[in-house]
Amino acid sequence: MPEPVDLAYPFQGRWLTQNSPANRVPSHGTTLFATSYAIDFVPVDATGRTAPVRVGTLLRPEPADRFPGFGRPLLAPASGTVVAVHDQAPDHDAFRGLPSVRYALTQRRRVAAGWEGLAGNHVLIELPEGPVVAICHLQRGSVLVTPGQQVAVGEALGRCGNSGNSTEPHVHLQAIDHPDVRRAAAVPLTFAGGLPRNGEIVDPEG
């Protein structure tokens, strides 16, 4: 296994850890598009919750802007060079309850659309030591950086959205060894030398 790349959390506030490689590898149940060590963070409110569950939640999709983290700023997890961006994928509704089952049935179609169909709006940052970090599911029209731009850790990249393969607003991170995701191998990642487990709430500000 290659050496992990150590990152800063790409956000402020409280975020719930999901699909962590601290719990299993491959973390998302697949090695497709070098996602073996990918991790997800769901923005939550002060009580550790996303949008309240209502009767309608179980029956129909919900607008993404009902969720507390939709539009939250996302930051560069490391210093490096922006090598790719995508900013035109639409933010779709969120799916919980029965709608999430229907959404799962459309997964094959998204996989067929390739990397951009799954990642939605995203930024790829190449680190000086080689690995590339992908920050995915950004809000449409929110990306603030361009290819070739140098960014410093903590610099604003865009906002949390619900684009691509996303059932509710969240951010997906993964590290890879090549900027072309279709040719890349997965690289493990850590945050300040560690890795949160599923269900753990992360707050970089303490």
N, C-alpha and C positions, 0 to 999 in steps of 0.2 A: 504494500500500500504506500503511495507517495506521501511525503510529508504534508501535514495540513497547512493551509494558509490561515493566518490569524487575522480576524477582522474586527472592526468596531460595529456595534449595532447600528443599523441604518435608519434610526428613528429616535424620537424622544417620547416620553409618556409610557403608558402601560400596554403591553402586547402579550398575547397568549401564544405559547409555543405549540405547534402542531407538526406532525410528520418529521420528527427529529431523528437524525441518524444516531443519536444517543440511545434510542429505543430499538431501532432495527436498521439494517442495511440490506437491500436498498430501501431508503426511507419512505419512498412513495410507492413501493411495491413493484418497481420496474427500473431497468437500467436504461430505458429509452432516453435519447438525447442527454446522456451523461448526468442523469439525475440521482445517482446512487446515494450521494451525500447531501442532497438538497434539504432545505429546511423552510418551514412556513411560520409566519408570525401574523396573528389576527389582532387588530387593534381592539382594545376593550376600554370601558369606562372606569371610573374610580372604584367601582364595586367588582371589577373583573368580568363584566358581562358585555356581550355584543348587543344587538338590538333585542328588545323584549320579545318573547314568544307570545303571539296572540293566536286566537282560533284560526284566523286567516293564514297564519304562518304555515300551518300544516296542510293547507289546501291549495295555495296559489303562490306564485313568485312574489317577491317583495322588491320595491325600489331600492337600489343600492344606497341612495342617500339617507335611508332610514338608519343606517348602521353608523355607530359613533366614529369609526375610523375613516370613513369615505372622505377623501380629500386631505387627510393628514400628510404633512410634509415627509418625504423620504430623503435620506442623506447618503452621501458616498460612504461606504463601509471601509474604504481604503483609498489611498492616494494612487493615482495612475493616469492612464490615457484612455479617454472614451474611444472605443473602436466601433461601436454600433449603437444605434438607437432606433426605436420604432414607437410612433406616437399617434397612430391613426385608427387603432382598433377601438370599437365602441365598448363602452361600459354597459354590461347587460344587467338584468335583474338578478337578485340573489335567490338561492334555492335552498330551502330547508323543508323538513317533513316530506310529504309525498312528492312535491315538486323536485326534490333532490333525486328521487328514484327515476323520474322521467329524464332529468338532466343526465344521469349516469348512462342512460340508454343511447345518448347522442355522443358518447365519448369517442367512438370509432371515427366519427366524422371529423372531430377536432384533431385526432391523431393524424388522419389523412391529410389535413391541412398543413402539417409539418410544425417546425419549431415555433414560428410566429403564431400559428393557430392556438398553440398551447400557452405560450408565454404572454401573449397579448402585448401591450405596450411595455417596453423594457429598455434598459440601458446595460451595455457591456463595458466593463472597465478592465483594461489590461494593466496589471501591476508591474513595477520595474523588475521584480524577480521572476516574472514569467506567467503565472496563472492569470486567468481571466475570471472576473466575478460578474454574474448576471443578476440583475435586480428586476423582478418581473411583476406583471399585473398592475402597472401604473394607470392612473386616470388619463383618459384621452385628452390630449391637448395640454398636458401639464409638464411635459419633459422640458427641462431648462438647459440642457447641455447638447452639444453637437459632436459628431465624430472628429477626432483629432484634438479635441480640447483636453487640457490638463486639469484634473480636479484634485482637490485636497480632501483628506478624510474629514467628514462632517459637512462638506459642501452640499447645498441643496441640489437634488437631481430632478425632482418632480413630486407627485402626490400619489397617495395610495388610492388605487382604483379597483375595478372589478372586471378587468378585461382578460381575454383569453380563457384558459381552463380554470375558472374560479367560481366557487359556489357562494362566496360572500367576500366583501372587501378584505384583502390581506396582501402581504408581500411575500414573495418566494425568492429565496437566494440559493445560488449554487455556484461552485467554483469548478472551472474546467481548464484543461491544459492547452487549448487552442481556441482562437476567436471564432472559428467555424464550428458551431455546435454539432453539426452533423458528423464531423470528423473527430470530435474531441473525446477525451476520456475524463471521467469524473475525478475531482481532487477533493479530499476531505477539507472541512473548514472548522474553525473554532472561533470563539469570541472571548477575547482577553484570556486566552489559554484554556477555556472550558467550553462546554456545550450544554445548553439547557435541555431538559427532558420534556416529553409531551405533558401538557397540562401546567407547566411552570409559567408563571407570569414574570416577564422581564420588564424592568424599568431602569434604563441606563442612568437616570438621574437619582436613583435610590428610592 
